[in-house]
Amino acid sequence: MTAVQITLPDQLAQEAQRAGLLSPEKIAQLLREQLKTQRVDELFTAMQRMDRVAEPAAMSPEDVAAELATMRAERRAGDAR
């Protein structure tokens, strides 16, 4: 277990104490919720960055077949040497 000391303005500390927010259990719960929120925010930020990346044009089945044929021909030519 780790002990953490924080400094708060007096009025905020009093209000938080009255609201039951300064117990170790409540602080742990609040921190877990905040960490979860941050992870979700980071995920959505990453998804937005990914969405902005331009995707290459989709290849037709014919284009894929032609690329495979070219690759195979190049391999055969290399193996024949």
C-alpha positions in Angstrom: 0.0 0.0 0.0 1.3 3.5 -0.9 0.6 6.5 1.2 -0.1 9.8 -0.7 -0.2 13.2 0.7 -2.0 16.0 -1.0 -2.4 19.7 -0.3 -5.8 21.3 -0.9 -7.3 24.7 -0.2 -8.9 24.6 3.3 -12.5 25.1 2.1 -12.2 22.4 -0.6 -10.7 20.0 1.9 -13.6 20.6 4.4 -16.2 20.2 1.7 -14.6 17.0 0.4 -14.4 15.7 4.0 -18.1 16.5 4.7 -19.0 14.8 1.4 -17.1 11.7 2.3 -14.7 12.0 -0.5 -11.4 11.8 1.4 -11.7 8.2 2.6 -9.1 5.9 1.1 -11.8 3.8 -0.4 -13.5 6.8 -2.1 -10.3 8.3 -3.3 -9.3 4.9 -4.8 -12.7 4.7 -6.5 -12.4 8.2 -7.9 -8.9 7.5 -9.2 -10.0 4.3 -10.9 -12.9 6.1 -12.6 -10.6 8.9 -13.8 -8.0 6.4 -15.1 -10.8 4.5 -17.0 -12.1 7.8 -18.5 -8.6 8.8 -19.6 -8.0 5.4 -21.2 -11.3 5.7 -23.1 -10.4 9.2 -24.2 -7.0 8.0 -25.4 -8.7 5.2 -27.4 -11.1 7.6 -29.1 -8.2 10.0 -29.8 -6.2 7.2 -31.4 -9.3 6.1 -33.4 -9.8 9.7 -34.7 -6.1 9.8 -35.8 -6.5 6.5 -37.5 -9.7 7.7 -39.3 -7.7 10.7 -40.7 -5.1 8.4 -42.4 -5.8 8.0 -46.1 -6.4 4.4 -47.0 -4.9 3.1 -50.2 -7.3 2.4 -53.0 -8.8 -1.1 -52.8 -7.4 -3.5 -55.4 -9.8 -5.5 -57.6 -9.4 -9.3 -57.6 -7.9 -8.9 -61.1 -5.3 -6.5 -59.8 -4.4 -8.9 -56.9 -4.1 -11.8 -59.4 -1.8 -9.7 -61.6 0.4 -8.7 -58.7 0.7 -12.3 -57.6 1.5 -13.5 -61.1 4.3 -10.8 -61.4 5.7 -11.8 -58.0 5.7 -15.5 -58.8 7.4 -14.8 -62.2 10.1 -12.8 -60.4 10.6 -15.6 -57.9 10.9 -18.2 -60.7 13.4 -16.0 -62.6 15.4 -15.6 -59.4 15.3 -19.4 -58.7 16.4 -20.2 -62.3 19.7 -18.3 -61.8 
